[in-house]
Structure formats: C-alpha cells, structure tokens
Amino acid sequence: MKVNFEDIGKKISEGSKSAVKKTKTVTETMKIKNKLAEEEDTLETLYMELGERYFKLFSDKPGDEFTKLCAAIKNSKHKIEELSRELNGLKGIKTCKECGSEIGDNEIYCKKCGAKIK
C-alpha cells in the first residue's frame, strides 16, 4: 500500500484553512455581539437619562399618560428615603435632615450642605 503524502498534505492544508476561517468567523461574531451589547447598554442608559430628566422637569405637571408613573416614582422615592432612614437608625448612623448625607456624632454642621445639626 502506497501512501500519497501529497493528498495527506492537501487534506491537512484544507483542514487548517477551514479551522482558521471558522476561528475568524467566531472572533468576528463575538466582536459584533460585544459591540451590539455595548450599544444596547448605551441605549438603555440614554432612555434612563431621558426618563430622569423628564421626571425632574415635568413631575409636578406631567402629561396625562405620565401622571400615574410619576406618582409611582415619587411614592417609591419616598419609601426608599424612609427605609434608608430606618436602616441608618438601626446602624446608629445620623443623617442630615436637609440633604440626607451622613454626619458624625460630634458635628455641629453638615459637611455637605452646611445645615445646622440639632
């Protein structure tokens, strides 16, 4: 039985080329998927920023379609503030009543906003 080294060489070469092509395809696919994920994150951030700006500007007089959502946001923010105060109380952390930042036991004025601590 005669071994044809030329045929073996061609098959190895073709297999190598195929593997390289598949690797390039996988690499390009991953690059595109990463760029797509980044762009989707950017879009989500922009939507969030748009919503926050709208809320800051129009929460007191939102359009009819936003009234319930703005009320729910205000309610949620209020609950977050209450729970944060409760948690800080359990931890023994005092907070400024004006700006909400942490204050030390011996401080007379808030370091952040300058409000007098009672």
Summary of the structure (lengths in Angstrom):
residues: 118
radius of gyration: 30.7
end to end distance: 100.7
largest distance: 100.7
contacts: 232
relative contact order: 0.05
helix: 69%
strand: 5%
